[in-house]
Amino acid sequence: MKSVHDSPLHHPWDDFIVSSLHDLEAKGLRRRLKSVTTPVSTRCLIEGRELLLFCTNDYLGLANHPRMKRAAAEAAQKWGTGSGASRLISGNISLYVALEKECASFKETESAVVFSSGYATNMGVISSLLGADGLILSDRLNHASIVDACRLSKARVVVYPHGDVAAVEATLRSRDNKGKALVVTDGVFSMDGDLAPLPDLVKVCAEADALLLVDDAHGTGVLGPKGGGSLDHFGLRPKGIIQVGTFSKALGSLGGFVAATSLITEYLVNRARSLIYSTALPPAILAANREALCIVREDTSLRFRLRRLTHYLKKQMASLGLAIPDQPTPIFPVIIGNAQETVRISNSLIEKGIFVPPIRPPTVPEGQSRLRISLSALHQEQDIDRLVQALGDHFRRGA
Ligand SMILES: Cc1ncc(COP(=O)(O)O)c(C=O)c1O
């Protein structure tokens, strides 16, 4: 193999980069992009191989839904492909207005504001709401976008043990200065599929005058009678809560949003740098996002089907003796522990034509590597049987 030193483009930093990559490889943590040559669905051609997928966040199968494609195509025909500028310059085409109205109605809030991604949403809202005099309490298993946003905010950040409401309460009580405090949590934890203890957090935050921000990237469209997300699941009213949603998971598209009071959304339009200094989303995406909310509102069958499949997989996995937490989400972690071993099992499933991604640090804590199984409403029961059979071959034989 040619060494980097032989390359005419060798740069002094190459040694550092090569040794970092070797280090990741040795720990089983190196990642590689795979080329996918078919649309997102339950079956995909990945690197020329047809695989049955249990890895996407397209929980309702909307990413390739005829109504979504039609809405996007029509908007592209009418408006073109780009928005031309940031929203505060000339990019705020009227599709935004319609979409934000729909978001607010979906989340039952006074107002909503759309960002370019879920990541950009968290960065914008958290970093603009708090400065050096603020306090953020953040669940230990919160998504990386929240972790990064907390760092950017310069506020004091207290990371509390996962789901530990008593720790939140104690920290809020012990504040000497009664400045601004924000409690931030995923609604559904993306790598574990469990729910935040929202009813208790709502109570504790109200008592301590703290603001609660719920990032419901994985609950939106999936949980609750209306698909409204984890607040809908618990029957909670959104009053005084900032809800973050994404269009990139169950809503089958791209973008993020904050649903809150109009005072807060007005503030974000003026202060959230990831909204102000970034080009507006393209028309096709805005139109598809609105269509996704309409589908979720009108077609309950996808959500019910997903729930049925979730229940079915849970039952099948229990029959293998795998410890499956009792939770209502289509996310199933199978904890392996060691990163290399997790990659090995995932690769052995690929040999059987099934893709379940290995999730390793830093996405999950050290020693908590896992297979993350996710379901889509487009899966069939036979697909689940195939998965369970393959898992059974592995775990029964300890192969
Ligand atoms: C909980 C959570 N928040 C935010 C994000 C970021 O969303 P997006 O992919 O739309 O940037 C994700 C996606 O991975 C997530 O899981």
The ligand as an SDF file (V2000), in Angstrom:
LIG
                    3D

 16 16  0  0  0  0  0  0  0  0999 V2000
  -33.2010   13.6710   19.0100 C   0  0  0  0  0  0  0  0  0  0  0  0
  -32.6760   14.2800   17.7520 C   0  0  0  0  0  0  0  0  0  0  0  0
  -32.6480   15.6150   17.6360 N   0  0  0  0  0  0  0  0  0  0  0  0
  -32.2000   16.2180   16.5220 C   0  0  0  0  0  0  0  0  0  0  0  0
  -31.7500   15.4820   15.4560 C   0  0  0  0  0  0  0  0  0  0  0  0
  -31.2330   16.1920   14.2450 C   0  0  0  0  0  0  0  0  0  0  0  0
  -32.2200   16.2100   13.2780 O   0  0  0  0  0  0  0  0  0  0  0  0
  -31.8550   16.3620   11.7270 P   0  0  0  0  0  0  0  0  0  0  0  0
  -31.3890   15.0160   11.2750 O   0  0  0  0  0  0  0  0  0  0  0  0
  -33.1380   16.7880   11.1140 O   0  0  0  0  0  0  0  0  0  0  0  0
  -30.7860   17.3780   11.6180 O   0  0  0  0  0  0  0  0  0  0  0  0
  -31.7980   14.0950   15.5030 C   0  0  0  0  0  0  0  0  0  0  0  0
  -31.3790   13.3190   14.3210 C   0  0  0  0  0  0  0  0  0  0  0  0
  -30.5510   12.5110   14.2750 O   0  0  0  0  0  0  0  0  0  0  0  0
  -32.2430   13.4620   16.6890 C   0  0  0  0  0  0  0  0  0  0  0  0
  -32.2400   12.1420   16.8040 O   0  0  0  0  0  0  0  0  0  0  0  0
  1  2  1  0
  2  3  1  0
  2 15  2  0
  3  4  2  0
  4  5  1  0
  5  6  1  0
  5 12  2  0
  6  7  1  0
  7  8  1  0
  8  9  2  0
  8 10  1  0
  8 11  1  0
 12 13  1  0
 12 15  1  0
 13 14  2  0
 15 16  1  0
M  END
$$$$
